[in-house]
Amino acid sequence: MRTDLRLPDVRSLLAGRLAGRPTRANFRSGSLTVCTMVPMRSVPHRVVCLLGLDDGVFPRNTIVDGDDALARTPFTGERDPRSEDRQLLLDAVMAATEHLVVTYAGAQETTGLSRPPAVPLGELLDALDTTVPGGREHAVTRHPLQPFDQRNLRPGGLDLPRPFSFDPAALAGAKVAAGERVPAPGFTDLPPAPVGDVDLDTLGAVLRHPVKLFLVRRVGIGLPDEGEEIADMMPLDLDSLSQWSIGDRVLRAVLRGADPSHAIQMEWRRGTIPPKQLGLKLLDDMKELLAPIATQATTVRGDAPGGSYDVDLDLGNGRRLTGTITDLFGHRRVSATYSKLGPRHHVDAWLPILALCAADRGGDWSSGVVARARQGKGAETLVFGPVDDPLPILLDLVAIHDAAMQGPLPLPLKTAHAWATKQRDVSARAAAGKEWTTTGDWHKEDADPHHVRVWGEALPFEALIAEPPRLGEGFGDETTRLGALARRLWTPMLDRVVIR
């Protein structure tokens, strides 16, 4: 009788035949053995290599758990991982019959600053120096930090008869480094920026921070983000950024329908709130600030369900503006934030209303942001009503986008907003300079890492406004490029904004 076997049947039949079989450990077999120090302790070998004996990594750090009653009052004879690691190191040193190789990171990867070895390794080197004068210098080999360092690639570079490295890519890098030095091309020497469709989110990001988008999109430079440092202690006080982060998270939860008390309890359980009365005082103040924002946002949104609108606009010359607008409630776009109203919120509300009015000429659209009041504990709403002829304004903003992609644009958000706001009186230059120049410990826009990367540290305000408007950028009687661009961007907004 013939039986057809399926693929799973064949796999099942062959699984046992093809399974790996356990073998004895390959100790003392003449081959390379990679393992921790535990299984090989006290086993003699011709060569013993210990990798990564860095300070802070070895010996193991022991963090006492607050719930560990035995660790609070340790007694003699109890296990101590740090002492056990020291003993394992001694066993490994004594197990080497011909050669002992120990490695550690002797320099910081990015700055090149010297880093010490692990404490037990440092003690071993001290003992070597005491036993044989000059023993430390004889035993320690300091390798170059970079693989393309010439010392790695030439005979005698590391006191070796032949080159230490055989990497062809490192050799090519070393040849280039040893060649003729030429100045790096400037930002103005870039080829023309490609002209294509414009994304609504990208346009908003350019208007909020044109220099950052230029570095990321055209130059390919993304400045390192240090990120949020994770503290190992319960906070006793919160800075303004931490308070905003908590408040904005609670506000979003409340607007999604969560009970305010439940949202507050979630923050307690996150561990982001100071303990006991310190945290209670902070949460009481936060609830007092949150309540009017949530109430006003709910009132403005009304009973309409939340939705979105896909925008696809013809800008002419084969270009289109595309994107999705969210936070729509009927014909109203309403967002809410725990922060106070600022220039960023103007841009966040301005672009959607332009795109909506251009895409749907007959719609009675409005766009607004509900935020904390700039004075007192209430709420304020920034509102833009329908715009009669939005397309020319959008084309002006796209022109600013194109200029920002061609070179660093002197259009810092707060500085330009102050210039355009105060332009009707003589204090425009002073107000803009105040937003740009750092005084004391309060960093302003001249200390922004992206601005520092392009213009250097502490660029004087007079140098920022020294450039005259370029062809097609003029506005009224403005004689500076910053002033002309600021008024082209902000004047239509400031003429139409309503804050109530």
Secondary structure as the mmCIF struct_conf table of DSSP 4:
data_model
#
loop_
_struct_conf.conf_type_id
_struct_conf.id
_struct_conf.beg_label_comp_id
_struct_conf.beg_label_asym_id
_struct_conf.beg_label_seq_id
_struct_conf.end_label_comp_id
_struct_conf.end_label_asym_id
_struct_conf.end_label_seq_id
HELX_LH_PP_P HELX_LH_PP_P1 ASP A 4 ARG A 6
HELX_RH_AL_P HELX_RH_AL_P1 LEU A 7 LEU A 18
BEND BEND1 ALA A 19 ALA A 19
TURN_TY1_P TURN_TY1_P1 PHE A 27 ARG A 28
BEND BEND2 SER A 29 SER A 31
TURN_TY1_P TURN_TY1_P2 MET A 37 SER A 42
STRN STRN1 HIS A 45 LEU A 50
STRN STRN2 ASP A 54 ASP A 54
TURN_TY1_P TURN_TY1_P3 ASP A 55 VAL A 57
BEND BEND3 PHE A 58 PRO A 59
HELX_LH_PP_P HELX_LH_PP_P2 ARG A 60 ASN A 61
HELX_LH_PP_P HELX_LH_PP_P3 ILE A 63 ASP A 65
TURN_TY1_P TURN_TY1_P4 GLY A 66 ASP A 67
HELX_RH_AL_P HELX_RH_AL_P2 ALA A 69 ARG A 72
BEND BEND4 THR A 73 THR A 73
TURN_TY1_P TURN_TY1_P5 THR A 76 GLY A 77
BEND BEND5 GLU A 78 GLU A 78
HELX_RH_AL_P HELX_RH_AL_P3 PRO A 81 ALA A 95
STRN STRN3 ALA A 96 VAL A 102
STRN STRN4 ALA A 107 ALA A 107
TURN_TY1_P TURN_TY1_P6 GLU A 109 THR A 111
STRN STRN5 SER A 114 SER A 114
STRN STRN6 PRO A 117 PRO A 117
HELX_RH_AL_P HELX_RH_AL_P4 VAL A 119 THR A 131
BEND BEND6 VAL A 132 VAL A 132
TURN_TY1_P TURN_TY1_P7 PRO A 133 GLY A 134
HELX_RH_AL_P HELX_RH_AL_P5 GLY A 135 ALA A 139
BEND BEND7 LEU A 145 GLN A 146
TURN_TY1_P TURN_TY1_P8 PRO A 147 PHE A 148
HELX_RH_3T_P HELX_RH_3T_P1 GLN A 150 ASN A 152
BEND BEND8 LEU A 153 ARG A 154
TURN_TY1_P TURN_TY1_P9 PRO A 155 LEU A 158
BEND BEND9 ASP A 159 ASP A 159
BEND BEND10 PRO A 161 ARG A 162
BEND BEND11 PHE A 164 PHE A 164
HELX_RH_AL_P HELX_RH_AL_P6 PRO A 168 ALA A 178
BEND BEND12 GLY A 179 GLY A 179
HELX_LH_PP_P HELX_LH_PP_P4 PRO A 183 GLY A 186
HELX_RH_3T_P HELX_RH_3T_P2 PHE A 187 ASP A 189
BEND BEND13 LEU A 190 LEU A 190
HELX_LH_PP_P HELX_LH_PP_P5 PRO A 191 PRO A 194
STRN STRN7 VAL A 198 ASP A 199
HELX_RH_AL_P HELX_RH_AL_P7 LEU A 200 ARG A 208
HELX_RH_AL_P HELX_RH_AL_P8 PRO A 210 PHE A 214
HELX_RH_PI_P HELX_RH_PI_P1 LEU A 215 VAL A 219
BEND BEND14 ASP A 232 MET A 233
BEND BEND15 LEU A 236 LEU A 236
HELX_RH_AL_P HELX_RH_AL_P9 SER A 240 LEU A 255
TURN_TY1_P TURN_TY1_P10 ARG A 256 GLY A 257
HELX_RH_AL_P HELX_RH_AL_P10 PRO A 260 ARG A 270
TURN_TY1_P TURN_TY1_P11 GLY A 271 GLY A 271
BEND BEND16 ILE A 273 ILE A 273
HELX_LH_PP_P HELX_LH_PP_P6 PRO A 274 PRO A 274
BEND BEND17 PRO A 275 PRO A 275
HELX_RH_AL_P HELX_RH_AL_P11 LYS A 276 ARG A 301
TURN_TY1_P TURN_TY1_P12 GLY A 302 ASP A 303
HELX_LH_PP_P HELX_LH_PP_P7 ALA A 304 PRO A 305
STRN STRN8 GLY A 306 GLY A 316
TURN_TY1_P TURN_TY1_P13 ASN A 317 GLY A 318
STRN STRN9 ARG A 319 PHE A 329
TURN_TY1_P TURN_TY1_P14 GLY A 330 HIS A 331
STRN STRN10 ARG A 332 LYS A 340
HELX_LH_PP_P HELX_LH_PP_P8 LEU A 341 LEU A 341
HELX_RH_AL_P HELX_RH_AL_P12 PRO A 343 ALA A 359
TURN_TY1_P TURN_TY1_P15 ARG A 361 GLY A 362
STRN STRN11 SER A 366 ARG A 372
BEND BEND18 ARG A 374 GLY A 378
STRN STRN12 ALA A 379 PHE A 384
BEND BEND19 ASP A 388 ASP A 389
HELX_RH_AL_P HELX_RH_AL_P13 PRO A 390 GLN A 406
BEND BEND20 GLY A 407 GLY A 407
HELX_RH_AL_P HELX_RH_AL_P14 LEU A 413 THR A 421
TURN_TY1_P TURN_TY1_P16 LYS A 422 ARG A 424
BEND BEND21 ASP A 425 ASP A 425
TURN_TY1_P TURN_TY1_P17 VAL A 426 SER A 427
HELX_RH_AL_P HELX_RH_AL_P15 ALA A 428 TRP A 436
BEND BEND22 THR A 437 THR A 437
STRN STRN13 THR A 439 THR A 439
TURN_TY1_P TURN_TY1_P18 GLY A 440 ASP A 441
STRN STRN14 TRP A 442 TRP A 442
HELX_RH_3T_P HELX_RH_3T_P3 GLU A 445 ALA A 447
HELX_RH_AL_P HELX_RH_AL_P16 PRO A 449 TRP A 455
TURN_TY1_P TURN_TY1_P19 GLU A 457 ALA A 458
HELX_RH_AL_P HELX_RH_AL_P17 PHE A 461 LEU A 464
TURN_TY1_P TURN_TY1_P20 ILE A 465 ILE A 465
BEND BEND23 GLU A 467 GLU A 467
HELX_LH_PP_P HELX_LH_PP_P9 PRO A 468 PRO A 469
TURN_TY1_P TURN_TY1_P21 LEU A 471 GLY A 472
TURN_TY1_P TURN_TY1_P22 GLY A 476 ASP A 477
BEND BEND24 THR A 480 THR A 480
HELX_RH_AL_P HELX_RH_AL_P18 ARG A 481 ARG A 496
STRN STRN15 VAL A 497 ILE A 499
#
